[in-house]
């Protein structure tokens, strides 16, 4: 067990120095130079020696070759120290991941390339009748932002997909917006630094992103375009296309674009074909309008300015629309979802077909749940996937059904089909078999531990079985009767007792009976489901269990999975130990191999190395404990000395978890009201 005591501050500082010495050295240099040169409290541009240290085209033309080095360690304004020091995080991350030498190379070459490339660009740009380039060509600058921006871009290249693509989109958006709308000398330097890393690193490839990522990027970009156009209309700009004043722009164009964006944005996120077609057409319209404005402005500048307003912003945003147009053409295959019949809706697959497939090919410990109501089915060649669509999430239940060799194809087909319909796919309560077949880049989260008792040779001897042995002995002494049966075989009076016990249990919870992977008496009516009853000498049912069959190939039952566990208040004390122990003994006599006590949801013991998401689920489990007692149930099952197999939630990435959580909540509690959720929340707080 690791030592929970936090490290001493001096030891922590020593680790930081060893991990990123270059970053800390640069930080100290920037602050020291700022203190000596008074830049911490006074703009450096107002100092008489500013021109001697600042870099730019005028400095290079004047022969001040040292300025790219001296200017790096100054900051133009005291306020700019905040983003400058924060931007060192990119250098620090890169240094920790790839070492000091690589980090310094990215910083040094990024800084020098940004300075010299900008100077060269402006040297040729000022030869044109381009007021913006002529103005910037005469300006000087200081700061290390070219190098730090290169390090940030390089750090993004180290992220795992899909966060790498998302990071690149943020960097691209920042560079494009600042360059086209603000257009300062530093913005040009940033654009060149990012371009350098993009050419060297080659970590951003649109074609390598998933369909989901391509849709999400289109959704984010088109919303950003609307925001950019609105802000550029309301605020002054000074980019490559010239300066503009507030409200001096094509407000009608902006209004129409905003309406179109609101209309198509959700469709793009869901991959709808109609949204892609409309967006491509509208991007083309924007480009045609921009071309017409350029032509007319060249011929009739005064008239265009009077009628249309200042065209500079329209030209800048049209350039962004052009880039977006190219992106949409490249990723056109991601937008094929239509509003046809939903997956599994109207399917010819019946529960009899599902039962037949399970009996023929076998299944996992939770496979029989695929026969329950409320599920849809997707045929996948030789296999089948049972799932529930909830709030835009397609939640596959347990492992795919069918031959073991068909699992990879079933997983692939389910992901491909659901994404094609704009749904978020995930696999809930699946085993290692499905985890081994999950697509590249997917995440696996352990949400429970399946507790399995091996039945061959089972004898309740020794200290480890004392709780079960005592329950069996006490049951025999108190005259308790154990009966393994089916619900249909029991008389009306017994069935009424079972319903009363269940209703009493549900009534104490404040929330409805949970569904999805947790059955009810309705599922227990299945003739293939066995019922274990504990009957008192007076004929009262003191508790009962329901067992789901676990089929092996060729229709042979090789195990049973525990579903319902209910007890009567005030009845026989160790009734659950008595019921499970008696069931294990009888199933072993029938030749069954295993007994699965199922996995209590959210009861997995989280270890520190399982990550923040697992830690969050652990906290959620603690919060729900007063209502459902998942952890108490998990501890109870340890009395039967089981072995454990992990139960997983498989998902694409952390960006899906919010939607998946909402979908699972509705899957487990489809009939719960907001008032019941609120009441349960208050109850949790009272028990906290």
Secondary structure, DSSP 8 states (H G I E B T S, - for coil): ----S---HHHHHHHHHHH-HHHHHHHHHHHHHHHHTTTTTS-GGGSTTHHHH-BSHHHHHTT-TTHHHHGGG--SSTTHHHHHHHHHHHHHHHHHHH-HHHHHHHHHHHHHHHHHHHHHHHHHHTTSS-HHHHHHHT--B--SHHHHHHHHHHHHTTS-TTHHHHHHHHHHHHHHHIIIII--HHHHHHHHHHHHHHHHH----GGGS-HHHHHHHHHHHHHHHHHHHHHHHHS-EEETTEEE-TT-S-HHHHHHHHHHHHHHHHHHHTTBHHHHHHHHHHHHHHHHHHHHHHHHHHH-HHHHHHHH---HHHHHHHHHHHHHHHHHHHTGGG--B-SSS-TTTT-S--HHHHHHHHHHH---TTGGGGGSTT-EEEEETTEEEEEEEETTEEEEESS-BS-GGGHHHHHHHHHHHHHHTT-EEEEEEE-HHHHTTS-TT-EEEEEEEEEEEE-TT----SGGGHHHHHHHHHHHHTT-EEEEE-GGGS-HHHHHHHHHHHHHHHHTTSS----TTS--HHHHTSTTSEEEEEE-TTS-EEEEEEEEEEE-GGG-EEEEEEEEEEE-TTS-TTHHHHHHHHHHHHHHHHT--EEE----TT-----GGG-HHHHHHHHHHHHHHHHH-HHHHHHHHGGG--EEEEEEEEES-GGGHHHHHHHHHHHH-TT--HHHHHHHHHHHHHH-
